[in-house]
Amino acid sequence: MEINVRGKNIEVTPALVSYTRKKLGKLVKYFDKAKEIQVVMSVIRDEHIVEVTVILEGLILRGEESTGDMYASIDIVVDKLEKQVAKYKTRLNKTLRKRGVRIINEKMASADARGEEEEARVVKTKRFPLKPMSLEEAVMQMNLLGHDFFVFANSESETVNVLYWRKDGNYGLIEPEIYGAY
């Protein structure tokens, strides 16, 4: 498994890389088939921001934290990711067991942290492959990413759907209906 550490507006020192790898080692032991972990460290004014993305077979875990100290940000984001995995470990194991992949160790504690900020305007475009999945898998994936919405290929209806978090604490699902030709 590969751990990529890079910096934006900061020179990533060997000490930071070493510390990051050591802390992420806590996560690595819970995953048999993690393909890659991407870590992006950045500094904006006095805020030290750490973004961690763990790419697994069919799943993505993501956490972001910002504090006044880079080492504290690393500690907190790793704790957040551990809590995400703990909260969803039963569902993750069930989902991945169907695919023949053992992924989460049973030693984890449970809890969750949620807290992504929304953007006011389009500042970035992302392209990603759509993996067919059930609505239940999409809900789990959205919660693991900590996002307010999730775009996925619905394996039941064979259409692209958007799952979103409602202010009342429930989920909404957008299922497109195409009328006529373009």
N, C-alpha and C positions, 0 to 999 in steps of 0.2 A: 504494500500500500504506500502511496505517495502523499507526503505532506508538503504542500507548496505554501511558503510564507513570502508575502511581498508587501511593500509599503507604498503609500501615497503621501507625499509631503513629509516623509520621514525616512531616514536611513535605518534600515532594519539591521541592527547589530547582531553579531554571533550570539551574544548573551540573550537577546530577545528571542532569537530563533530557538536556542537551546531550551529556554524556559517554556516557550510555546509548545515545543515537541514533548517536553516532560509532562505538561499539564494535559495535552491532548492524549497522552498515553493512557490517561484514566478512561477516555472514551474508546480508544482503539481496542482495548481488551474486551469490550462488549460486542464487537462486530467481527464476524468471521470473514465477511466478504466486502468490506469497505473498499471501494475502488480508489477514492481520492479524498483528501481533505484540503480545502483551499482556505487560507487565512489571509485577510487583507487588513493591514494596520494603517491607520491614517490619523493625522493631526489637523484639526480645524480649530484655530484660536487656541484655547486652553483645553480643549476636549480631545482625549485620546480614545479613538474609536477602533474597535476590533470586530470584524465580521468573520464568522466561521461557517463554511458550508461543507457538510459531510455528504458525499455522493455514494449511495449504496445501490444495490441491484433493485431498481424500480422505486426507490425512495430517496428523498433529499431532506436532510435536517439542516436547519439554518438558525443561527443566533447572532445577535448584534448587541454590543454594549459600549457605552461611552462614559468615561469618568475622567478625572483629572490626572490619572496615573495609568500608563500602559499596562503595567503588571496587574493592577487591580482590575482593569477591563478584561484582561485575559482570564483571570480567575473567575470573574462573574459570568462571562459568556460560556465558559466550560461548565459551570454549575447549571446555567440555564439549559444547556443542551442535555445534560444528565437528567434534569427534571423532566424535560420533554420526553425523553426516551422512557423514563420511569412511568410517566402517566400513560403512555401508549404502548407499553411493552407487551401487554396481553394481546392487543389488537395487532401489533407488529408481528409477534410470534405466530399468531393464527394466520395472518395474511401471507407471511413469508414461508411458513411451513407448507402451505398449499403449493408453493413454488419449489419446495425442497431446500430451502435455505434456513439454517439456524443462525439467528443474528443477535439476540439480546440475552445477556446473562441474567439470571434470576436474583442476583445480589443487590439490585438497584432499589433505591428508596423512591417514594412517589411524591409528586408535586408538579407544578407547571408554572411557567412564566410567559406572559404574552405582552408584547409592547413594541410593535412596529409603527413608525410614523408614516402618515400618508403624504404623498406629494400633491401639490396644488396644480401642477401642470405637467405635461409630458416632457420629460427631460432625458429619457432613455428608452430605447426600443430593444426588447429581448425576443429572441427566437429560440424555440425549444421544441423537441419532438414530443408529440402527444402520445402517451401510452394509454391504450384502452384500459379502463378500470371501472369498477362499480361505484355507485354513489357513496357507499360506506367507505371504500378506499379513498375516494376523493376528499371526504370530510376529514379522515385521519391525516391525509397528506397536507391539507390546508392547515390543520392545527399544528402539525409538526413544523411547518414552515413559519407559522406565526403570522400568516397573511390574513387580510380581510376578505380576500376572494381567491378563487382557484379555477383555472381553465383546464378542462380535461376532456378526453374522448370517452363518452359514455358507452360502455361495452354492451349495455342492454338496448339502447336506442340507436347506436352506431352514429351519433351526432356529436358535435362539439357543444359542450355545456359549460356554463359558468356557475360556480357555487360561491355564495357570498354570505358574510356574517351580517345579520340584521341587528339593529339597535336594541330590539327587544330580547336579544340573547339567543335567538334561534337562527336557523340557516335559511337561505333562499336559494332557489335553483332557477336559472334561466335556460330554457330549452328553446332553441330557435325553430321557427316554422318558416320555410321559404315559400313565398307566393310568386308564382310565375317565373319567367326567365329574365335575366338581366339584359 
